[in-house]
Amino acid sequence: MDLSERFWNASIDELKEGYVEEGPVWVCLLCGKTLEKGIIYPDHDVLYEAKRYMTVHIQREHGSVFQYLSGLDKKLTGLTEHQNRLLQLFYEGMNDKEVQQALGIGSASTIRNHRFALKEKERQSKILLTLMELLKEKDRHAPSMVEIPKQAKMVDERYNVTEEERQSILAKVFPEGTEAPLKTFKLKEKQKYVVLREIAARFKPGVMYSENEINDMIGRDNPDYVTIRRYLIEYGFLDRRDDGSQYWLTT
């Protein structure tokens, strides 16, 4: 199961924790880091069992689950920038007057109105979640959709891909299998997304790669490997240092 699929399949309680249990390991939903059960992890003269150390990892690497989720693209959160900022200030423990002063808008009663609007959005979300769960029990014709990467920078029509479409595209551009050379990258945006998603799966979370290593893993036999490397960054699959000395899989 890839990182995005694991993330979107997690329950609300699991998302709140930021990690899930998978057999002998605990897996961070935010970056894919795994910690093996039964292992004691030393850190700054403190010994942690795996589950407890996962909470340390999340706090250290991601700040908090709230901070991480609120930083996702607004098309994934469904929040406007203003609503997101309000949530962040509420999470910091500010009262309505303090929030009003921090934002420099309206009055404390204006902030209470925003709180009401957010609660209304929460109620609507609960109804939608319930409806979708009930629909799954009845809708026998819904196609299996490819999960949208949570690191996607711009969520639009290109991410509307069924699993059947994905398989068809991969068979066309990787005629000898996805580990073999890519036939062409002169593709439509939706097809490019599918190819980039497949290539990104070759990289491991938490590993730093040089530019040469990235090029090798993309495949130097493809004349478009430089373009593909750039697209991997533009689509949010990879990030890099400003000088291009190191690349890594985004989370």
N, C-alpha and C positions, 0 to 999 in steps of 0.2 A: 504494500500500500504506500503510495507516495505521500509527501508531506501535505499537499493541499487536500487530497482525498481524506486523509486522517483528520485534518482540521475540520472540514465541513461535515464529516460524519460524527463528530464528537457531540455528546449531549451538552446541554447548558451547564450542568453541574461540572462536567469535565472541562469545558471551556473556562469556567470560573477558576478552576484549580490550575489550568494551564498545562496539564500533562495527563497521560492515560497509561493504564497498565496493559501491557501486551506480553503475556507469557512470563518469561524470566526477566523482563526489563520494564522500566518506566521510561516513557517517551515524552519529550517536551513537544507540545502541540505547536509551539511558536517557532522552533528552529530544527526540530528533529533529533536533538541530542538524546542519547540513550544512556541510562544508568542501570547496571546489572544488580538485581536483587542479591542479597547475601554478601555483597562487597561493602567494606567500610571505607569511606572516602575521607582522607585527612585534608584539612584546609585551615591554614592559620592556627595551628595547634589545637584544632577542634576536630573530633571524629564524628562523621555523619553516616547514618545508614542511608541507603539509596533514595528512598522516598523523601526523606527530610532534605537530603542534599539537592534534590531536584528543585525544591522551593528556594534554596539558596541560589542555585543557578538562575532561576527565573528572575529573582530580585536583582542579581548582579548584572545579568546580560540584557534583560528586557525592562528593567525598572519595576514593572508590575504587569499583570495581565490587562488591567484597565488601561494602562498607558499604551501597551502594545495594540490593543483592539481599537482604541480611539485614534490611533495613528494610521489605520487602514484607509484606503481610498473611500471617499464619501459615497460612491456608488455601491460599495460593499456594506457600509454601515447604515446607509439610508438617512444619514444625518447631514444637515447643512453645516457649514463651517461655524456658524453662530451657535447652533445647538450643541455641536461638539465642544466648543469652548465653554459653554455653560456647564455641561456635564463635568468637564475637567475641573472647573472652579468649585462645583458642588462636591466633587470627590476630594478636593483638597481641604474640605471642611469649612468653607466660607458660608456665612449666613447671607440672607438676601441683600441686606444693606451693603455688605462687603463686596458681593458680586456686582451690585449696581455701581459701586464706586470703582471697582477694577475695570469694568467695561465702559464706564462713563456714559450710561444710557438711562433714560427714564427715571424711575424711582423704584423703591423696594417692591411696590405693588406690581410694577412691570415685570420684575423678576419672578414674582409669584405666579403671574400669568404664564410665563415661560415654563415654570415648573408644571403647571396644569397641562400645558400643551404636550410636554414630554411624557407625563403620566398617561395622557390620552393615546399617544403614540405607542406606549408600552401595552396598553389594553388592546389596541388594534393588532399589535404584533402577536399577542397571545392567541387572539381569535384566528389570525392567519395561520399560525403554526398548527393550531388544532385542526383547521380546515384542511391543510395540506397533509397532515397525518391521516385524517379520515379518507382523503382522496386517494392516497396510496393504496388503501385497501380495496378500492373499487376501480381505479383507472388501470385497465389492462393494456392500454394502447400508448401510454406515455413512453417515449424513447428514453433510453439511458443517455444522460448528458455527461459530457466531460466536465469535471469540476474546474471552476475558474480559479487560477492561482491567487492566493490571498495577497501576494505581493504585486498583483497587476496594477499598473500605474494609471491606465485609462480603460475602464470597462465599457465595451461597446459590442456591436454586432459580431465582430470577429471572434468573440468568445462563445458564440452560440453554436456549439459543435456537438453533435450526437456521437455516441461511441461508434456507431456504424460508419459515420462519415470519417471519423478519425482513422479507423482501420482501413478504409478505402484510400484515403490520402497517403497513409504510410506505405501501403502496398504499391502505390503508384511511384512514389519518390524514393523508396528503399526496396527496389525489386528483388534484391538479394538478402533482405532482412535488415532490421534497424541497426545492427552492428556493422553492416557493410557500408560502402560509400554511398553518399547521397547523390541521386541522379541529377537533380537540378534544384536551385533555390529561386528560380524565376517563377514565382508563384503568386497567387492572390493572397491577401492579408490573412484570411482565415486559414489557408493552407500553410502559410509561413508560421502562424501561431502553433499549429499542430506539430510541425517539424521542429520548431524551437523548443517546444515542451518536451519532445522526445530526446533531443540532444541534451537538454538541461538535466535530464534524468541520469546522465552519465557522470555527473559531478556529485561529490559527497558533501553534506553539510559540515561546516566547521573546518574544511580543508582550504588552505591558501594555495593558489596555483599561479605559476608564472605565465607570461604571455605565450611562451613557446609551448608550455604544457596545454594551455587552452587550445592553441592552434592544432596540436597533435590530436586532442580528444575530439575536436570538431571534424578533423580530417583534412590534411593538407592536399589530398588528392582532389578536393573540391576547389575549383578556382574562386569560389565565393566565400572561402573560409573567413576572410577579414570582414566581409559584410555580415556574415552570420554571427561573428563575435560581437560586432556592433549592435546587431539586432537583439542578441541575448541580453545586452545591457539595457537597450531601449525598452524592451518588453518587461524588464524587471526581474529576469531570471538570474542574472549575474550582476555583481557590482565590482568596482575596482578602485584602486588608489589613483589619485590624480595623475601620478607619473606613469601609470600603467604597469608598475612593477609587480603588482599582485591582484589577483582576481579571486572571487569567492561566490558561492551559491547564496543568493539572498534567502531570507526566511520570512 
